[in-house]
């Protein structure tokens, strides 16, 4: 029925609108949730970067503090023998994870190095002959401050930081320069202990400020683009000078989280949407089944009286309003003869089988556009659109009769001959309403039935 189709379309459009709105809402909420998570992760990364900065400062200052024990000893007793220096430097190196080499250079010429093994080539080195190192030595003396230089290429190989501590024997006047204490700090272990290496697995980390020159210095760790893309920066302060450390997103921060955390809103949203849609579908199917049962006969699956009357009234109204007088339709009223006898003699199951067979045979000979309905009991009605004369209508009646009566219905071991009485009527303008049209078809059906009964009685009397 058209009204049913329109209802289906209406409900489908509502569900599509609901689904579209829900998808937009879910995706919007998902974007907000992911943005919130990114902000939280970056906030934690800022805190972590601040912790890394503090650890770098603490580690370097701790090493400097340990080294001052040696420089204090030298400044107080500059003429102590090498063995005492060796004993003290051994203890200093044992206390620090980062200090690799300690050197003492009276008058800026290296006279003592610990450990000596592997660093023999540095003994006797005049810093003035190595411009790359002399500059920091000279600067430490002039500033009278502890200076951190590097990373630098060492004579003994490798790259490390170098702590320069100028030694004066007349502190605090600092007029009598004794020389310099140089300590090589491993950049790798320093970054490892401070958490730089660990953080670099999740973020792009870069450090600039070679020779403690701050944000204007060269980048000596990481990708230069990191500073352009950084979401957080920290300044690492030293006794003189500083570094700048930056963190940028290496990849989507959300990829660091389990998938159920990344897409929690999306998963929950689509799960709820699926449940809502499934519930809507289930309710709609229940409605369809109820509506189908309300409009169809349970036994034969044919449309019932309600369905047929709606269609007939619609057809009748359309022709009444139409200016085309040549258009018409036909009505067949079909009633199974002696159906009560079939029920009483063979049983109601046999009667049901006869009705189902009649329904199938009627539909089999009519057109797909024709409407066949069971009105109740053993009565069937058919609405035949576009039938304009009784000759055509009578031919259809004959086809229906032959289809029903040609083959008996077999029920268990019984053969049941089925006969039918048919009354047909053609729509004409003189029919005032549907009831008049159906009454005419009913009269003709009963006229045929009475005629058959009269013939049967005559044969019985003979």
Secondary structure, DSSP 8 states (H G I E B T S, - for coil): -HHHHHHHHHHHHHHHHHHHHHHHHHHHHHHHHHHHHHHHHHHHHHHHHHHHHHHHHHHHHHHHHHHHHHHHHHHH-TT--HHHHHHHHHHHHHH-SSEEEEEEEETTEEEEEES-TT-GGGTT-BGGG-HHHHHHHHHHHHHTS-EEEEEEE-TTSSEEEEEEEEEETTTTT--SEEEEEEEEE-HHHHHHHHTHHHHHTTEEEEEE-GGGBGGGS-EEES-THHHHH-SEEEEEE-SS-EEEEEEEESS-GGGGS-HHHHTHHHHHHHHHHHHHHHHHHHHHHHHHHHHHHHHB-TTT--B-HHHHHHHHHHHHHHHHH-S-TT--EEEEEEEETTHHHHHHHH-HHHHHHHHHHHHHHHHHHS-TTSEEEEEETTEEEEEEET---HHHHHHHHHHHHHHHHSS-EEETTEEE---EEEEEEE--TT--SHHHHHHHHHHHHHHHHHHHHHHHHHHHH-
